[in-house]
């Protein structure tokens, strides 16, 4: 099975969500447009093969993609 990886920005997005931030707050914190963060989040869902924010966070932690 191929190893799952996230870009640095994608990991920051997931970590922000894990900390309870909205995507708008994540976008503001890292200085990127909201639409960019939203598009990245959709890519993250596809990479991880999950749909909900809780599942994204859980899988990222379980797979060691965020700490």
ChimeraX commands (.cxc) that place a marker at each C-alpha (Angstrom):
marker #1 position 0.00,0.00,0.00 radius 0.5
marker #1 position 1.27,3.49,-0.84 radius 0.5
marker #1 position 2.28,5.76,2.00 radius 0.5
marker #1 position -0.12,8.63,2.62 radius 0.5
marker #1 position 1.52,12.04,2.83 radius 0.5
marker #1 position 0.29,15.60,3.19 radius 0.5
marker #1 position 2.01,18.78,2.13 radius 0.5
marker #1 position 3.17,21.08,4.92 radius 0.5
marker #1 position 0.22,23.40,4.27 radius 0.5
marker #1 position -2.24,20.50,4.29 radius 0.5
marker #1 position -0.84,19.31,7.63 radius 0.5
marker #1 position -1.24,22.83,9.05 radius 0.5
marker #1 position -4.87,22.88,7.87 radius 0.5
marker #1 position -5.63,19.53,9.52 radius 0.5
marker #1 position -3.84,20.57,12.72 radius 0.5
marker #1 position -5.89,23.77,12.83 radius 0.5
marker #1 position -9.11,21.81,12.43 radius 0.5
marker #1 position -7.92,19.42,15.15 radius 0.5
marker #1 position -7.45,22.47,17.39 radius 0.5
marker #1 position -11.09,23.42,16.78 radius 0.5
marker #1 position -10.51,26.23,14.28 radius 0.5
marker #1 position -12.87,26.89,11.41 radius 0.5
marker #1 position -11.44,26.85,7.92 radius 0.5
marker #1 position -11.87,30.63,7.85 radius 0.5
marker #1 position -9.74,30.92,10.99 radius 0.5
marker #1 position -7.14,28.54,9.54 radius 0.5
marker #1 position -7.00,30.65,6.38 radius 0.5
marker #1 position -6.54,33.81,8.41 radius 0.5
marker #1 position -3.86,32.22,10.62 radius 0.5
marker #1 position -1.72,31.09,7.71 radius 0.5
marker #1 position -2.43,34.08,5.49 radius 0.5
marker #1 position -4.05,32.22,2.62 radius 0.5
marker #1 position -7.40,32.89,0.93 radius 0.5
marker #1 position -10.35,30.95,2.30 radius 0.5
marker #1 position -11.06,29.41,-1.13 radius 0.5
marker #1 position -7.51,28.03,-1.28 radius 0.5
marker #1 position -7.94,26.42,2.15 radius 0.5
marker #1 position -11.33,25.01,1.14 radius 0.5
marker #1 position -9.83,23.50,-2.03 radius 0.5
marker #1 position -6.91,22.05,-0.07 radius 0.5
marker #1 position -9.32,20.56,2.46 radius 0.5
marker #1 position -11.22,18.78,-0.34 radius 0.5
marker #1 position -7.89,17.37,-1.55 radius 0.5
marker #1 position -7.09,16.24,2.00 radius 0.5
marker #1 position -10.43,14.41,2.20 radius 0.5
marker #1 position -9.63,12.63,-1.08 radius 0.5
marker #1 position -6.08,11.78,-0.02 radius 0.5
marker #1 position -7.26,10.31,3.28 radius 0.5
marker #1 position -10.39,8.72,1.81 radius 0.5
marker #1 position -12.74,10.20,4.41 radius 0.5
marker #1 position -15.51,12.81,4.37 radius 0.5
marker #1 position -16.06,14.37,7.79 radius 0.5
marker #1 position -13.77,16.72,9.70 radius 0.5
marker #1 position -13.68,14.30,12.62 radius 0.5
marker #1 position -12.61,11.48,10.31 radius 0.5
marker #1 position -9.95,13.68,8.66 radius 0.5
marker #1 position -8.46,14.52,12.06 radius 0.5
marker #1 position -8.69,10.95,13.36 radius 0.5
marker #1 position -7.06,9.42,10.28 radius 0.5
marker #1 position -4.33,12.07,10.19 radius 0.5
marker #1 position -3.47,11.39,13.83 radius 0.5
marker #1 position -3.71,7.62,13.44 radius 0.5
marker #1 position -1.42,7.70,10.39 radius 0.5
marker #1 position 1.08,10.03,12.09 radius 0.5
marker #1 position 0.46,12.89,9.67 radius 0.5
marker #1 position -0.12,15.35,12.51 radius 0.5
marker #1 position 0.74,15.15,16.19 radius 0.5
marker link #1:1,2 radius 0.2
marker link #1:2,3 radius 0.2
marker link #1:3,4 radius 0.2
marker link #1:4,5 radius 0.2
marker link #1:5,6 radius 0.2
marker link #1:6,7 radius 0.2
marker link #1:7,8 radius 0.2
marker link #1:8,9 radius 0.2
marker link #1:9,10 radius 0.2
marker link #1:10,11 radius 0.2
marker link #1:11,12 radius 0.2
marker link #1:12,13 radius 0.2
marker link #1:13,14 radius 0.2
marker link #1:14,15 radius 0.2
marker link #1:15,16 radius 0.2
marker link #1:16,17 radius 0.2
marker link #1:17,18 radius 0.2
marker link #1:18,19 radius 0.2
marker link #1:19,20 radius 0.2
marker link #1:20,21 radius 0.2
marker link #1:21,22 radius 0.2
marker link #1:22,23 radius 0.2
marker link #1:23,24 radius 0.2
marker link #1:24,25 radius 0.2
marker link #1:25,26 radius 0.2
marker link #1:26,27 radius 0.2
marker link #1:27,28 radius 0.2
marker link #1:28,29 radius 0.2
marker link #1:29,30 radius 0.2
marker link #1:30,31 radius 0.2
marker link #1:31,32 radius 0.2
marker link #1:32,33 radius 0.2
marker link #1:33,34 radius 0.2
marker link #1:34,35 radius 0.2
marker link #1:35,36 radius 0.2
marker link #1:36,37 radius 0.2
marker link #1:37,38 radius 0.2
marker link #1:38,39 radius 0.2
marker link #1:39,40 radius 0.2
marker link #1:40,41 radius 0.2
marker link #1:41,42 radius 0.2
marker link #1:42,43 radius 0.2
marker link #1:43,44 radius 0.2
marker link #1:44,45 radius 0.2
marker link #1:45,46 radius 0.2
marker link #1:46,47 radius 0.2
marker link #1:47,48 radius 0.2
marker link #1:48,49 radius 0.2
marker link #1:49,50 radius 0.2
marker link #1:50,51 radius 0.2
marker link #1:51,52 radius 0.2
marker link #1:52,53 radius 0.2
marker link #1:53,54 radius 0.2
marker link #1:54,55 radius 0.2
marker link #1:55,56 radius 0.2
marker link #1:56,57 radius 0.2
marker link #1:57,58 radius 0.2
marker link #1:58,59 radius 0.2
marker link #1:59,60 radius 0.2
marker link #1:60,61 radius 0.2
marker link #1:61,62 radius 0.2
marker link #1:62,63 radius 0.2
marker link #1:63,64 radius 0.2
marker link #1:64,65 radius 0.2
marker link #1:65,66 radius 0.2
marker link #1:66,67 radius 0.2
view
